[in-house]
Amino acid sequence: MNSKLLNGNIWDTDPELFDIIKKEKARQASGLEMIASENFTSIPVLQCLSSCLHNKYSEGMPNQRYYGGNEFIDEIEIMAQKRSLEAYRLKEDEWGVNVQPYSGSPANFAVYTGVVEPHGRIMGLDLPDGGHLTHGFFTATKKISATSIFFESMPYKVDPKTGLIDYDKLAETARLFKPKLIIAGISCYSRCLDYKRFREIANENGAILMGDMAHISGLVAAGVIPSPFEYCDIVTTTTHKTLRGPRAGIIFFRKGLKTVNAKGEKIMYDFENKINQSVFPGLQGGPHNHAIAAIATAMKQATLPEFVEYQKQVIKNAQRLCEGLKSFGYDIATGGTDVHIVLVDMRNAGLSGARAERILELCSIACNKNTVPGDKSALNPSGIRLGTPALTTRGLKETDIDNVVKYIDRALKLAQEITKISGPKLADFNKIIETDDAIQKKINALKDEIENFSRTFPLPGYDNY
Ligand code: DSN
């Protein structure tokens, strides 16, 4: 195994692949990354991810493994657990944590598998209203997410007029549906959740309350928005969004004394074994030890004052983005944001989410089309979701966001111009983009301007890849 071809650097052994990686790096550096769930992680996280830890199998929990040679892996996993609790200011006798889930979707599935019986009932925010696939998404014709195939799910919704979660309706539906578990979590909702209200509704129905803080876990760690830990029994998260860690998932669960009943008997939480066994051996095999180490280092960063400043800036930038877009006449769902997400309703601008996403992509601004309150179909959504975590990581401040707003507006105006020529069909819109020289020139000129602007902000990570 000494062959240079088997063990040399990737730039020597596989230049074909390395070239593509370099192109992606250049794309990241020259574009404005506004996908709300993305971020640029730190060098220590990248270093853990590409370390020797990747080589090791370690099924089981620390000090109870099915493989030998796990002395240091145990040390790292225990460190990741400890630091995860510290980052959220949780006491070790009240909360436990499993850091092994491969990502957020497996984490959510592991919770339901562990604490809800097969075909037991769950309630989550409907996907078109801002919930996640794994909150039980299904449509009239199809059970889309496995969480709606193996569990019976009932969505709750936002008020189509205000865009805000309709807690009264959720309470009413929960009284009828009697869920075993209610999910307080979002994938696209720009307001803080009312965890106290969720708790009251869960209590009224004897339901477990699970917070899915995947999007907001960095903001929660920094203490700049309300925390789900005050009211939830279980909290899941990914670690790569606002938290800026590796692509991975975590499950926090309450443990210890739950309550004392009328007879004076102590009732204890029983989540720990159920959740740990559901993750392994229930659903997963070997933990990704390189990712677990990266969680440990990300959680250490999450306790630093610089991290708090970063998260404050993420919100300031998102709020400036809202105000800027509103000043150009765009409608913002719920009228604003409390977090890192800005949901822009394109209907009054005469554009669909798909057209807006496409033109922005051509101008090197990455975002995603998204349903907005009142949309009937998730297939042809009327809005775009923008986010500020990645731009803030690159050092953009409010005045830079003002420039970003102008770029977005210019791109969207181009989309309106193309729509005037193409008419309502998306295929015709795309055809004009591909064939009309004058339009292409305008797009490319704007793209060049945006890329020059973007390159002035450093991109964390390795220099060329
Ligand atoms: N795909 C993530 C998002 O974009 O919100 C959620 O998993």
Boltz pocket constraint, residues with backbone or C-beta under 6 A from the ligand:
constraints:
  - pocket:
      binder: B
      contacts: [[A, 37], [A, 104], [A, 132], [A, 187], [A, 188]]
      max_distance: 6.0
